[in-house]
Amino acid sequence: MDLIDRNQLTCIGVVVQPHGLKGEMKARILTGVPEYYEANCREVIMGTGQGLKRLKVKSLRGSGRQWVLALEEVTDRQQATELKGAEMLLERPP
């Protein structure tokens, strides 16, 4: 089992709403270097009321002051809606 230490995570964004019907989400950017994550983010840990879940990033692109995020495991609007308010977390390097 993959244990995630919340103390070793940094928040780069927060999901604000679903986007479209195929599971994409809009997320508020909370980092000063969004271009870096758009080019290099392949996995994200989503922090929700049910805990932490590691998910694969299908796409991450800028849209003004927000990102449009697609995750491999989220395939419809209902699943995206359930992630509203979730933190987008990444592990800090050791």
C-alpha positions as CSV (number, residue, x, y, z in Angstrom):
1,M,0.0,0.0,0.0
2,D,1.3,3.5,-0.9
3,L,1.3,5.6,2.2
4,I,1.3,9.4,1.6
5,D,2.7,11.7,4.3
6,R,0.6,15.0,4.1
7,N,3.5,16.9,5.7
8,Q,5.6,16.2,2.6
9,L,3.1,17.7,0.2
10,T,2.7,21.1,-1.4
11,C,-0.5,22.5,-2.8
12,I,-0.3,23.8,-6.4
13,G,-4.0,24.3,-7.1
14,V,-7.6,23.7,-6.0
15,V,-10.4,22.3,-8.2
16,V,-13.1,25.0,-8.5
17,Q,-15.6,23.4,-11.0
18,P,-16.1,20.7,-13.7
19,H,-15.4,21.8,-17.2
20,G,-17.4,20.1,-20.0
21,L,-18.9,16.6,-19.9
22,K,-15.8,14.3,-20.2
23,G,-14.4,14.8,-16.7
24,E,-12.2,17.8,-17.1
25,M,-12.0,20.3,-14.3
26,K,-11.0,23.9,-13.8
27,A,-8.5,24.6,-11.0
28,R,-7.3,27.8,-9.4
29,I,-3.5,28.0,-9.8
30,L,-1.7,28.4,-6.5
31,T,1.9,28.4,-7.8
32,G,4.1,31.1,-9.3
33,V,5.4,28.8,-12.0
34,P,2.4,27.2,-13.6
35,E,4.2,26.7,-16.9
36,Y,6.6,24.2,-15.2
37,Y,3.7,22.0,-13.9
38,E,1.9,22.3,-17.3
39,A,5.0,20.8,-18.9
40,N,6.1,18.3,-16.2
41,C,3.1,17.2,-14.1
42,R,2.4,13.5,-14.7
43,E,0.8,12.6,-11.4
44,V,-1.1,14.5,-8.7
45,I,-2.3,13.7,-5.3
46,M,-5.9,14.9,-4.8
47,G,-6.8,15.9,-1.2
48,T,-10.5,15.5,-0.5
49,G,-12.7,15.1,2.5
50,Q,-12.3,11.3,2.0
51,G,-8.5,11.5,2.2
52,L,-5.6,11.5,-0.3
53,K,-5.6,9.8,-3.7
54,R,-2.8,9.6,-6.2
55,L,-4.1,10.1,-9.8
56,K,-2.5,10.2,-13.3
57,V,-2.6,13.5,-15.1
58,K,-3.9,13.1,-18.7
59,S,-3.6,16.9,-19.5
60,L,-2.9,20.1,-17.7
61,R,-3.2,23.4,-19.6
62,G,-3.5,27.1,-18.7
63,S,-6.7,29.0,-19.2
64,G,-6.2,32.5,-17.9
65,R,-5.6,32.4,-14.2
66,Q,-6.8,28.8,-14.0
67,W,-5.8,25.4,-15.3
68,V,-8.0,22.9,-17.2
69,L,-7.1,19.5,-15.7
70,A,-7.9,16.1,-17.0
71,L,-7.2,12.9,-15.0
72,E,-7.1,9.4,-16.4
73,E,-9.3,8.1,-13.6
74,V,-12.0,10.9,-14.0
75,T,-14.1,10.2,-17.1
76,D,-17.4,12.2,-16.7
77,R,-18.8,15.4,-15.3
78,Q,-20.2,13.7,-12.1
79,Q,-16.8,12.4,-11.1
80,A,-15.3,15.9,-11.8
81,T,-18.1,17.5,-9.7
82,E,-17.2,15.2,-6.8
83,L,-13.7,16.6,-6.8
84,K,-14.8,20.3,-6.4
85,G,-12.7,21.8,-3.7
86,A,-10.0,19.1,-3.8
87,E,-6.5,20.3,-3.4
88,M,-3.9,19.4,-6.1
89,L,-0.9,18.2,-4.1
90,L,2.6,17.2,-5.1
91,E,5.3,15.5,-3.0
92,R,8.2,17.8,-2.2
93,P,11.6,16.5,-3.2
94,P,13.6,15.1,-0.2
